[in-house]
Amino acid sequence: MIRVHLDGEIREISERSSLSTLIPGLPAGCAVAIIRPATQEQEKTASITVTTTTGEITIELAGREVDVLERPEAAGSLALHWTDRYAAAFGPFPSDVRPERKPHLYERGDVILGCGGYDPKTSYLIFSKSRHLADHGADATGGVVGHVVSGKAVLDRWAKGDRVTKTEPVISWADTSRSFTTTDPNIILEDGMLIVSRVGVMAQGYTPERITTEAAESVEHLLVALQSGKFAVGRATSTHILDQRLVGTDVPSQFKRPRREGTVTVRTGGPSVGGVYIYRADVPSSPAHSVVGQVVHGIELVKLAKEGDLLSTRIVPSRIDLLGLPLEEAKKVAAARGIAFAIDTDGADRIVVSQEPGTTLGVLSERSATVTTAPFEQVIDIELDDARAPQSCEVFRRITGLKEHDAGMMPAFFVFDDVYLFKPKIPTTIKIYPENCPTGEVPGAALAITNDSRKGAGLVGVRLSANREFGPTSEPFEGTNIIGRVIDTDKLKSVKERHMVYIREVRK
């Protein structure tokens, strides 16, 4: 038998076991971090990983023995005793500290061994959250026993009820020639390997005890961008990795803070607006970035990731999006999340077409949601053709809401004969280049959007009958981009001008 570390847990497995044996449920295509031990890396390191109920931090010890940190069985005595804007204290526990009864200056991230009432029997491990001068019952040296080098944002999230659940030495992986990411399920594992299979992120403004909405809209963008559970590394630099899949999407500028190691941001301005960043190193704050979360697990995988990698990612909390769900299913989702549910019209065969509050953090903060529904006969199913018109389909999803939700909407603009025209609001920054323009004949029920070669760019249309002269938006073929087809053509016959039409995408 050999021993490996998987996401912070020690596992005993048979020799010559493969990665797929250890992680049979790893999402397809996702990379994991493999950190091979070297001779010097098998020795006791100077760093400790401390897992708390809010997230992980890494402490680099200052050369002093800290019994409560270095004995895993002692972690049970570390519960949050008090916290304020300057520091947080875990304990109490007995120690041999000799308090000097004198204030000392501490920096953010300092870990202090002090005591309450100058009694070593009630000692505490104190984490400095900001630069401050205080008497924490420490010895003549100030009592600094270490420094938080990873996960500093977790210090600001601690609240009543938090506790330490586990402590363990950090396995050094400074030798990157022995550390890498892989998607090979057949790689043979070695004794002492550290395997990190996922990245865990805590959303900005969320803790199990308290929810704030200062970054609710930009956090929602994060949840949409990573709703597949995978972070696609489109760019990897010394300071960050970037998921570019939603680049080009407008995001409000909400929460600006320094971007420390493990900070997650979305870009709110500039060429990569809408991109999701995870930081590998500390960098200053930027007016073009809103902080949306913090990595609480798997920073090793973030640091080793390379361009083209897919990283399995879990965000807490998971998204609450009821749009497009049948009403009965939406009720079950709300009940499972403990959300009070208000409905405009209850009844069978109805679908949710709007939700208030519109963000996950807004719903969780209020513990309630109000939904608007529509009967199924008013919801039109469509099918989009990404293979032939990928850019135009992407634009259509964005302007109708299908990019963020399972149901979208667009206002009916003009109806004549068997032609139905819709005019969704389209930002001036969006370009619709000619793509999949028809030749010969446009089949009936084809769905199209007018491209930028015509004045009516952005107009969406469908024509029930085939036509050899004009496209579904009544434009010449060169001004028409075919993006798919309407499945529920019979429902179009009840569409009236200036009425809102609800749509759902049916995926093959």
Secondary structure, 3 states (H helix, E strand, C coil): CEEEEECCEEEEECCCCEHHHHCCCCCCCEEEEEECCCCHHHCCCCEEEEEECCCEEEEEECCCCCHHHHCHHHHHHCEEEEECCCEEEEEEECCCCCCCCCCEEECCCEEEEEEHHHCHHHEEEEEECCCEEECCCCCCCCCEEEEEEECHHHHHCCCCCCEEEEEEECCCCCCHHHEEEECCCCCECCCCCEEECCEEEEECCECCCCECCCCHHHHHHHHHHCCCCEEECCEECCCEEEECCCCCCCCCCCCCCCECCCEEEEECCCCCCCCEEEECCCECCCCCEEEEEEEEECHHHHHHCCCCCEEEEEEECCCCCCCCCEHHHHHHHHHHCCCEEEECCCCCCEEEEEEECCCHHHHHHHCEEEEEEEEHHHEEEEEECCCCCHHHHHHHHHHHCCCCCCEEEEEEEEEECCEEEECCCCCCCCCCCCCCCCCCCECCCEEEEECCCCCCCCCEEEECCCECCECCCCCEHHHEEEEEEECCHHHHCCCCCCCEEEEEECCC
